[in-house]
Amino acid sequence: MSGNGTVAPPTAPATRTAAVTSTTFRGPDRRWRRDPAPAPDRRAAAHTYGYTVTPKEVARICCGLRREPGALIEVARGTQLQVAYGDKRSTNISLAPDFGSHNGVVKSGSEWVFVRTDGVILVDARVTIAFATDVLMDMTLKGTIDLKKTFNLPDGDAAYRAYQRGQDAPVLTDAKGFFHKITGSVRFEGGDGPVDTTDYADHFHKSASKFDANLKLLVREQFNVTGKVYISKTPHYDPTEIEVVVLSW
């Protein structure tokens, strides 16, 4: 009570204000819990698998290419063309020593090429190869080409427009001329196993007995491929030659 006979209102209790630190109030049970330490970013350090991955060369392939006349089609999401394999060289494929050092020639082959509007080229090829041992094998190649690298452009749409114009000089060039970089996978078929294609089907089975142990290894794995597709400048940068290395990991 104050000196003048009045009653002073009660004073509100002090309110505790917690600073937001590594200790934070959680839950209705009104307990204080310490935040766990932040987990380290695993992307900051290189991941190790405990073993070393070393690529091993399987084969080298070099073959002429030509765009089929009239096989250039503009579709909704890009441009599609068909390309034939083959030239007059006596050797188009050379196997590494681990696979018998056999030399082979392309008997026939073609690929569908789809150039997407985002500047990515998808390659789907099927090639029949005859080795000097009278062995026929099928090779399926699926690859990807990035036109942004071909024209050194930051945008895929701009790279596709440059491809359509057919006037810009690609930045990828060597002594042979302009080229695309291609990466992908390769699979071989033949011997006693099933053959998808009907071409040379009888010859495939007849040559199965001539497969040595090294050639049989080819049909048991899927391989990686990397290399170049040489192109003319115009029109549409037609492919003229493929030169790739087949690798096993």
Salt bridges, closest charged atoms under 4 A:
ASP29 OD2 - ARG31 NE 3.91
ASP29 OD2 - ARG33 NH2 3.21
ASP35 OD1 - ARG26 NH2 2.21
ASP41 OD1 - ARG43 NE 3.18
GLU57 OE2 - ARG60 NE 3.06
ASP87 OD2 - ARG89 NH2 2.72
ASP118 OD2 - ARG116 NH2 2.82
ASP124 OD2 - LYS142 NZ 3.04
ASP134 OD2 - LYS210 NZ 3.81
ASP138 OD2 - ARG126 NH1 2.89
ASP168 OD2 - ARG165 NH2 2.92
ASP174 OD2 - LYS228 NZ 2.85
GLU189 OE1 - ARG126 NH1 3.19
GLU189 OE2 - ARG187 NH1 2.35
ASP196 OD2 - ARG126 NH2 3.52
ASP212 OD2 - HIS102 NE2 2.78
ASP238 OD1 - ARG67 NE 2.84
GLU241 OE2 - ARG89 NH2 2.91
GLU241 OE1 - LYS176 NZ 2.65
GLU243 OE1 - LYS176 NZ 2.68
